[in-house]
Amino acid sequence: MKDQLNSIFKKGSITYYNSTFLFPREIRRDVTKLYAFVRVFDDLVDSVPQKVKEFYSLRELYYKELDNGSSGDVVLSNFVEMMRRRGFKEEWVEAFLNSMESDLKKKVYYTIDETLGYMWGSAEVVGLMMMKILNLRDEATYYARMLGRAMQYLNFIRDVREDMEMGRQYLPVNEMKEFKVSSLLECNEAFKEFMRFNLKRYFFFQKEAERGYHMIPSRYLIAVKTAGDMYKWTARRIMADPCVVNRMKVKPKRRSVLARGLYNFLGVPIWNLISFYRI
């Protein structure tokens, strides 16, 4: 069971997987359960071709697990147990599943409001679940949402070629037209300007999230900040050369994540103390 959940996590994300080694063991266990849950649904809608029947079958199994604990699925049973213990709202999970379902139906987002609506379910509620896992007070709600939003939005920027190849576009089409970009698969000055515009939006979301870092105990902030720092590294890499997203998937190396984790392990307690007295 543990190996299965860990395998899903390890396969799915370099940044998240390696950052979570910086959490205390009991926190890392629950983060792994959360990641496995969101990943299995995400993989079904992101597969080519999409696994529509499997998605709806797994969703029904989730409801079965929720009702009487009889799904027989390791990922679902571990998630629901943790969901109840940590106090997740069922509406958060429903919002997540609805966003995943929308990937089966809606391919193109025309306005930033449409994209934000999708991100509420696909990312912001995951931030709220993390908030509960870390046992943060309700005042952290806005910042937890912003961190989920920031990371998801950078994924849209980083994965633009992959999404386009699947017929999807999360970056607002109407804004793309304003920048006179005819295709997100072509590298020209208009494309670079458009991508940098979206990166600035990501940095705004990230900066908003970081305003809440002082609410996170140092023993948890080390991992959270390390993941956030690596996302900012990715954003800066793309900002320097926006066309890189059409050549490769920009990701930090495992050693870079661990090196940043060590840096934060040494610096976060001091940084957090200074931030507390600045409030």
C-alpha positions in Angstrom: 0.0 0.0 0.0 2.6 2.5 1.1 4.8 1.6 -1.9 1.9 2.0 -4.3 1.1 5.6 -3.1 4.8 6.5 -3.0 5.3 5.2 -6.5 2.5 7.4 -7.8 4.0 10.4 -6.1 7.6 9.8 -7.2 6.5 9.2 -10.8 4.3 12.3 -10.9 6.5 15.2 -9.7 10.2 15.9 -9.1 9.6 19.1 -7.2 6.8 18.0 -4.9 8.1 14.6 -4.3 11.6 15.7 -3.2 10.3 18.7 -1.3 8.1 16.6 0.9 11.2 14.8 2.3 11.6 18.0 4.3 8.3 17.5 6.1 8.0 15.5 9.3 7.2 11.9 8.6 3.5 12.0 9.5 2.9 15.1 7.4 4.7 13.5 4.4 2.5 10.4 4.7 -0.7 12.5 4.4 0.7 14.7 1.6 1.5 11.4 -0.3 -2.1 10.3 0.1 -3.4 13.6 -1.2 -1.0 13.6 -4.1 -1.9 10.0 -5.1 -5.6 10.9 -5.1 -5.3 13.9 -7.3 -2.8 12.3 -9.6 -4.9 9.2 -10.4 -7.8 11.3 -11.5 -5.6 13.8 -13.4 -3.8 11.0 -15.3 -7.1 9.6 -16.5 -8.2 12.9 -18.1 -4.7 13.6 -19.4 -4.1 10.3 -21.1 -4.2 10.0 -24.9 -6.9 9.0 -25.6 -8.7 10.2 -22.5 -10.0 7.4 -20.2 -13.5 8.7 -19.9 -15.2 5.5 -18.6 -12.4 4.9 -16.2 -12.7 8.4 -14.8 -16.4 8.1 -14.1 -15.9 4.6 -12.7 -13.2 5.9 -10.3 -15.4 8.8 -9.3 -18.2 6.4 -8.4 -15.8 4.3 -6.4 -14.9 7.5 -4.5 -18.5 8.0 -3.5 -18.8 4.4 -2.5 -15.7 4.8 -0.3 -17.2 7.9 1.2 -20.6 6.2 1.9 -19.5 2.9 3.4 -15.7 2.4 2.9 -16.1 -0.4 0.5 -14.4 0.8 -2.7 -11.6 -1.7 -2.4 -9.2 0.9 -3.8 -6.1 1.7 -1.8 -5.7 5.3 -3.1 -9.3 6.1 -2.4 -9.5 4.4 1.0 -6.3 6.2 2.2 -7.5 9.5 1.0 -11.0 9.3 2.5 -9.6 8.2 5.9 -7.1 11.2 5.8 -9.8 13.5 4.5 -12.0 12.9 7.5 -9.2 12.9 10.0 -7.9 16.2 8.7 -11.3 17.9 8.2 -11.4 18.4 4.4 -14.8 19.7 3.2 -16.5 17.4 0.8 -17.3 20.4 -1.4 -13.5 20.8 -2.0 -13.2 17.3 -3.3 -16.3 17.8 -5.4 -14.8 21.0 -6.9 -11.6 19.1 -7.7 -13.5 16.3 -9.4 -15.7 18.8 -11.4 -12.6 20.5 -12.7 -11.1 17.1 -13.7 -14.4 16.3 -15.4 -14.3 19.6 -17.3 -11.1 18.4 -18.9 -13.2 15.8 -20.6 -15.5 18.4 -22.1 -13.9 21.9 -22.2 -10.7 22.3 -24.2 -10.2 26.1 -24.6 -10.5 28.9 -22.1 -11.2 32.4 -23.5 -11.1 34.7 -20.5 -9.0 34.8 -17.3 -12.3 34.4 -15.3 -12.9 31.1 -17.0 -9.3 30.0 -16.2 -9.7 31.1 -12.6 -12.9 29.2 -12.3 -11.1 26.0 -13.4 -8.2 26.6 -11.1 -10.5 26.9 -8.0 -11.2 23.2 -8.4 -8.0 22.0 -9.9 -5.6 23.7 -7.6 -7.0 26.1 -5.0 -8.9 23.5 -3.1 -5.8 21.4 -3.1 -4.1 24.3 -1.3 -6.9 24.3 1.2 -6.4 20.6 1.8 -2.7 21.2 2.4 -3.7 23.9 4.8 -5.6 21.3 6.8 -2.8 18.8 6.6 -0.5 21.4 8.1 -3.1 22.3 10.7 -3.0 26.0 9.9 -5.6 28.3 11.2 -8.5 29.5 9.0 -6.7 32.9 8.5 -4.4 31.1 6.1 -7.2 30.3 3.7 -6.6 33.0 1.1 -2.9 32.4 1.0 -3.3 28.6 0.7 -5.6 29.2 -2.3 -3.1 31.6 -3.8 -0.3 29.2 -3.6 -2.3 26.5 -5.3 -3.3 29.0 -8.0 0.2 30.2 -8.5 1.6 26.7 -9.0 -1.2 25.7 -11.3 -0.8 28.8 -13.4 2.9 28.3 -13.9 2.1 24.7 -15.0 -0.1 26.2 -17.7 2.8 28.3 -18.9 5.4 25.6 -18.6 3.2 22.9 -20.3 1.7 25.1 -23.1 3.1 22.9 -25.9 1.9 19.6 -24.2 -1.5 21.1 -23.6 -1.8 22.4 -27.2 -0.9 18.9 -28.5 -3.9 17.6 -26.6 -6.1 20.3 -28.0 -6.2 22.3 -24.8 -5.5 25.9 -24.0 -5.8 27.3 -20.4 -4.0 30.6 -21.1 -6.8 33.0 -22.1 -7.4 33.1 -25.8 -8.9 36.6 -25.7 -5.7 37.9 -24.1 -3.6 36.0 -26.7 -5.5 37.8 -29.4 -4.8 41.2 -27.7 -1.1 40.4 -28.0 -1.6 39.4 -31.7 -0.4 35.9 -31.1 -1.7 33.5 -33.8 -0.3 30.3 -32.3 1.3 29.3 -29.0 3.5 26.8 -30.9 5.3 29.6 -32.8 8.2 31.5 -31.3 8.1 35.2 -32.2 8.2 38.6 -30.3 4.5 38.6 -29.8 4.6 35.1 -28.2 7.5 36.2 -25.9 5.6 39.3 -24.8 2.4 37.3 -24.2 4.2 34.6 -22.1 6.0 37.2 -20.0 2.7 38.9 -19.4 1.4 35.6 -18.0 4.6 35.0 -16.0 4.0 38.4 -14.3 0.5 37.2 -13.4 2.1 34.0 -11.9 4.6 36.1 -9.9 1.7 38.2 -8.5 -0.2 35.1 -7.3 3.1 33.7 -5.8 3.8 37.0 -4.0 0.3 37.0 -2.6 0.8 33.4 -1.3 4.1 34.3 0.3 2.4 36.9 2.4 1.0 34.0 4.4 4.3 32.2 4.9 4.6 33.6 8.4 1.5 31.5 9.4 3.3 28.3 8.6 5.5 26.8 11.4 9.2 26.6 10.4 9.2 22.8 10.4 6.6 22.8 7.6 7.6 26.0 5.9 11.0 24.5 4.8 9.2 22.1 2.5 6.5 24.6 1.3 9.1 27.3 0.6 11.4 24.9 -1.2 8.6 23.8 -3.6 7.6 27.5 -4.1 11.3 28.5 -4.7 11.7 25.8 -7.4 8.6 27.0 -9.1 10.0 30.5 -9.1 13.3 29.1 -10.6 11.2 27.6 -13.4 9.4 30.9 -14.0 12.7 32.8 -14.2 14.1 30.3 -16.6 11.1 30.8 -18.9 11.1 34.5 -18.4 14.7 34.7 -19.7 13.7 32.6 -22.8 9.9 32.2 -23.2 10.4 30.0 -26.3 12.0 27.3 -24.2 8.5 26.0 -23.5 8.2 25.0 -27.1 11.4 23.0 -27.0 11.3 21.2 -23.7 9.5 20.9 -20.3 11.4 23.1 -17.9 11.9 21.3 -14.6 14.6 21.5 -11.8 16.9 18.6 -11.3 16.5 16.5 -8.1 19.8 17.8 -6.8 18.6 21.4 -7.2 15.5 20.7 -5.2 17.5 19.1 -2.4 20.1 21.8 -2.4 17.4 24.5 -2.1 15.9 22.4 0.7 19.2 22.4 2.6 19.4 26.2 2.1 15.9 26.6 3.5 16.6 24.2 6.3 19.3 26.5 7.5 17.6 29.8 6.7 13.9 29.4 7.1 13.8 29.5 11.0 15.7 32.9 10.9 13.6 34.2 7.9 10.4 33.2 9.6 11.4 34.9 12.9 12.3 38.2 11.1 9.0 38.1 9.1 7.0 37.6 12.3 8.4 40.7 13.8 7.8 42.7 10.7 4.1 42.1 10.8 
